[in-house]
Amino acid sequence: MIICSHCNKEYKNKASLNYHLWSLTHKEQIKENGKRWVSILKNREKRDKYLEKRFEKNKKEALDWQHTYYKNNKEECNKKMQIWYQKNKKEHIDKCLKYQKTFKGKLVQKASNHNRRVKKNKFSKLTSDKIIEVYFRNIKEYGILTCYLCFKIIKKNKYALDHSTPICRAEEFPNLDLNSIENLGVAHKSCNSKKAHLTLEEWFCKYLEIK
């Protein structure tokens, strides 16, 4: 191992040390070469695939690093984001609208809207992954997406996520995590509205004939 006198980093051999020393004095040239390489479509696709794989392998570390970097450089990051947004406004809006129409996008929107409403309460965060798990559990139990309140099949886009014990009754159940998977179910939008502030037990007592 060879130690660099400039930065005290260790290098395996002379070749890697020489490249490091050369790169210190040729930063602009390296940037220009990188830009030329990325401007070729095939190279860009290769780079994107590599970065995706790398991110998946080191997802937790990468997200932690992003979070700490943003905390330490908040103003700089916000300025950069604003500049980028102004340059890519139309493209960004189009991508967001397309994503919102997908199943995953709808769940993310549903989760963020819910979390905004219950921000003051000390529940676990409702995530899109948690909602997906609730939907998969429902399908596993009934064979097809089914309303857990009236036990009828749910048709396309007529489903809603329901809290067995509703959020508005949080004070009555201080030890219960109302955003836990056990407290979530899939229902018709109409059944969800009809249930309103009732708990699951109260619902079945009131509408016993449906059961």
Contacts in CASP RR format, 6 or more apart in sequence:
PFRMAT RR
TARGET T0000
AUTHOR 0000-0000-0000
METHOD contacts of the structure
MODEL  1
MIICSHCNKEYKNKASLNYHLWSLTHKEQIKENGKRWVSILKNREKRDKY
LEKRFEKNKKEALDWQHTYYKNNKEECNKKMQIWYQKNKKEHIDKCLKYQ
KTFKGKLVQKASNHNRRVKKNKFSKLTSDKIIEVYFRNIKEYGILTCYLC
FKIIKKNKYALDHSTPICRAEEFPNLDLNSIENLGVAHKSCNSKKAHLTL
EEWFCKYLEIK
1 10 0 8 1.000
1 11 0 8 1.000
1 12 0 8 1.000
2 10 0 8 1.000
2 11 0 8 1.000
2 12 0 8 1.000
2 13 0 8 1.000
2 14 0 8 1.000
2 17 0 8 1.000
3 9 0 8 1.000
3 10 0 8 1.000
3 11 0 8 1.000
4 10 0 8 1.000
4 11 0 8 1.000
4 17 0 8 1.000
4 20 0 8 1.000
4 21 0 8 1.000
6 21 0 8 1.000
6 24 0 8 1.000
9 20 0 8 1.000
11 17 0 8 1.000
11 20 0 8 1.000
23 30 0 8 1.000
37 43 0 8 1.000
38 44 0 8 1.000
38 47 0 8 1.000
55 62 0 8 1.000
69 77 0 8 1.000
70 77 0 8 1.000
85 92 0 8 1.000
99 105 0 8 1.000
100 106 0 8 1.000
100 109 0 8 1.000
104 128 0 8 1.000
104 132 0 8 1.000
105 128 0 8 1.000
107 128 0 8 1.000
107 131 0 8 1.000
107 132 0 8 1.000
108 128 0 8 1.000
110 128 0 8 1.000
110 131 0 8 1.000
110 161 0 8 1.000
111 126 0 8 1.000
111 127 0 8 1.000
111 128 0 8 1.000
111 130 0 8 1.000
111 131 0 8 1.000
114 126 0 8 1.000
114 161 0 8 1.000
114 179 0 8 1.000
115 125 0 8 1.000
115 126 0 8 1.000
117 167 0 8 1.000
118 167 0 8 1.000
118 178 0 8 1.000
118 179 0 8 1.000
121 167 0 8 1.000
121 170 0 8 1.000
121 178 0 8 1.000
123 170 0 8 1.000
123 177 0 8 1.000
123 178 0 8 1.000
123 179 0 8 1.000
124 177 0 8 1.000
124 179 0 8 1.000
124 180 0 8 1.000
125 179 0 8 1.000
126 179 0 8 1.000
130 179 0 8 1.000
130 181 0 8 1.000
130 184 0 8 1.000
131 161 0 8 1.000
131 184 0 8 1.000
133 181 0 8 1.000
134 161 0 8 1.000
134 181 0 8 1.000
134 184 0 8 1.000
134 185 0 8 1.000
134 186 0 8 1.000
135 145 0 8 1.000
135 186 0 8 1.000
137 181 0 8 1.000
138 145 0 8 1.000
138 146 0 8 1.000
138 148 0 8 1.000
138 185 0 8 1.000
138 186 0 8 1.000
139 145 0 8 1.000
142 151 0 8 1.000
144 153 0 8 1.000
145 153 0 8 1.000
145 154 0 8 1.000
145 159 0 8 1.000
145 186 0 8 1.000
146 152 0 8 1.000
146 153 0 8 1.000
146 154 0 8 1.000
146 186 0 8 1.000
147 153 0 8 1.000
147 154 0 8 1.000
147 159 0 8 1.000
147 186 0 8 1.000
147 187 0 8 1.000
147 188 0 8 1.000
147 191 0 8 1.000
148 162 0 8 1.000
148 185 0 8 1.000
148 186 0 8 1.000
148 187 0 8 1.000
149 162 0 8 1.000
149 187 0 8 1.000
149 188 0 8 1.000
149 191 0 8 1.000
149 192 0 8 1.000
149 195 0 8 1.000
149 203 0 8 1.000
149 210 0 8 1.000
150 187 0 8 1.000
150 188 0 8 1.000
150 191 0 8 1.000
150 210 0 8 1.000
151 210 0 8 1.000
151 211 0 8 1.000
152 188 0 8 1.000
154 186 0 8 1.000
154 187 0 8 1.000
154 188 0 8 1.000
158 188 0 8 1.000
158 189 0 8 1.000
158 190 0 8 1.000
159 186 0 8 1.000
159 187 0 8 1.000
159 188 0 8 1.000
159 189 0 8 1.000
160 186 0 8 1.000
160 187 0 8 1.000
160 188 0 8 1.000
160 189 0 8 1.000
160 191 0 8 1.000
160 192 0 8 1.000
161 184 0 8 1.000
161 185 0 8 1.000
161 186 0 8 1.000
161 187 0 8 1.000
161 192 0 8 1.000
162 184 0 8 1.000
162 185 0 8 1.000
162 186 0 8 1.000
162 187 0 8 1.000
162 191 0 8 1.000
162 192 0 8 1.000
162 195 0 8 1.000
163 178 0 8 1.000
163 179 0 8 1.000
163 183 0 8 1.000
163 184 0 8 1.000
163 185 0 8 1.000
164 182 0 8 1.000
164 183 0 8 1.000
164 184 0 8 1.000
164 185 0 8 1.000
164 199 0 8 1.000
164 200 0 8 1.000
165 173 0 8 1.000
165 176 0 8 1.000
165 178 0 8 1.000
165 183 0 8 1.000
165 199 0 8 1.000
165 200 0 8 1.000
166 178 0 8 1.000
166 195 0 8 1.000
166 196 0 8 1.000
166 197 0 8 1.000
166 198 0 8 1.000
166 199 0 8 1.000
167 178 0 8 1.000
168 197 0 8 1.000
169 197 0 8 1.000
169 199 0 8 1.000
170 178 0 8 1.000
176 183 0 8 1.000
177 183 0 8 1.000
187 195 0 8 1.000
195 203 0 8 1.000
198 206 0 8 1.000
204 210 0 8 1.000
204 211 0 8 1.000
END
